């Protein structure tokens, strides 16, 4: 029986770490661009009360809000926001299917 070469395993681990790093970097760039377009879409006043938190693999944009009132107000215009954001991000090659609003994570991130 042939003995396995351990050097291949360390090479594979390095490749996996590199892929994970690139994924995080690409995801951060997406979030930065989405944050920019979010600010353009809703305006400066509401942008101070809400921030882009995450863009999931199933094309859901997660927004954290400073309070439940802001989350509810944004929820009422969610379809309009999805359409506006999709128009702005056409060149990124992604499409937003839904937007979720969460006000509990705002305190965890200490944006106050």
C-alpha positions in Angstrom: 0.0 0.0 0.0 1.3 3.4 -1.0 1.9 6.0 1.8 0.1 9.3 1.4 2.2 12.4 0.9 1.4 15.0 3.7 2.8 17.9 1.6 -0.3 17.9 -0.6 -2.6 18.4 2.4 -0.8 21.6 3.4 -1.0 22.9 -0.2 -4.8 22.2 -0.3 -5.2 24.0 3.0 -3.4 27.0 1.6 -5.6 27.0 -1.4 -8.7 26.9 0.7 -7.5 29.8 2.9 -6.8 31.8 -0.2 -10.2 31.1 -1.7 -11.9 32.0 1.6 -10.0 35.3 1.7 -10.9 36.2 -1.8 -14.6 35.4 -1.1 -14.6 37.7 1.9 -12.8 40.4 0.0 -15.4 40.2 -2.9 -18.2 40.2 -0.4 -16.9 43.3 1.3 -16.6 45.0 -2.0 -20.2 44.1 -2.8 -21.4 45.4 0.5 -19.5 48.7 0.0 -21.0 49.2 -3.4 -24.5 48.3 -2.1 -24.0 50.7 0.7 -23.2 53.5 -1.7 -26.3 52.7 -3.8 -28.4 52.3 -0.7 -27.4 55.8 0.4 -28.3 57.2 -3.1 -31.6 55.4 -3.1 -33.0 56.5 0.2 -31.3 59.8 1.0 -29.0 61.1 3.6 -31.5 61.4 6.5 -32.7 57.8 6.4 -29.2 56.5 5.6 -28.1 57.6 9.0 -30.7 55.4 10.5 -30.1 52.3 8.3 -27.1 50.4 7.0 -26.4 47.5 4.6 -25.5 44.6 6.8 -25.2 41.6 4.5 -25.9 40.3 1.0 -26.8 36.6 1.2 -26.1 34.0 -1.5 -29.8 33.7 -2.2 -29.8 37.4 -3.2 -31.4 38.8 -0.1 -30.2 42.2 1.1 -30.2 42.6 4.8 -30.5 46.1 6.2 -30.0 46.9 9.9 -32.0 49.8 11.3 -31.6 52.0 14.3 -35.1 51.3 15.7 -38.3 49.4 14.9 -40.0 52.5 13.5 -37.4 52.9 10.8 -37.6 49.2 9.9 -41.4 49.4 9.6 -41.3 52.5 7.5 -38.7 51.0 5.1 -40.7 47.8 5.0 -43.7 49.7 3.6 -41.7 50.9 0.6 -39.7 47.6 0.2 -40.9 46.8 -3.4 -40.0 50.3 -4.5 -36.6 50.1 -2.9 -36.0 46.7 -4.6 -36.8 48.2 -8.0 -34.6 51.2 -7.4 -31.7 49.2 -6.2 -31.9 46.7 -9.0 -31.8 49.5 -11.5 -28.6 50.9 -9.9 -26.8 47.5 -9.6 -27.4 46.2 -13.1 -23.7 46.7 -13.9 -22.7 44.5 -10.9 -24.3 41.4 -12.3 -26.5 40.7 -9.3 -30.2 41.1 -8.7 -31.9 41.7 -5.3 -34.8 39.4 -4.8 -35.8 40.6 -1.3 -34.8 43.0 1.4 -35.0 42.1 5.1 -35.0 44.7 7.8 -33.6 44.1 11.3 -33.3 46.6 14.1 -31.8 44.2 16.8 -28.4 44.0 15.2 -27.9 47.8 15.3 -27.3 47.6 19.1 -24.9 44.7 18.6 -22.8 46.7 16.1 -22.9 49.8 18.5 -23.8 52.4 15.8 -25.4 54.6 18.4 
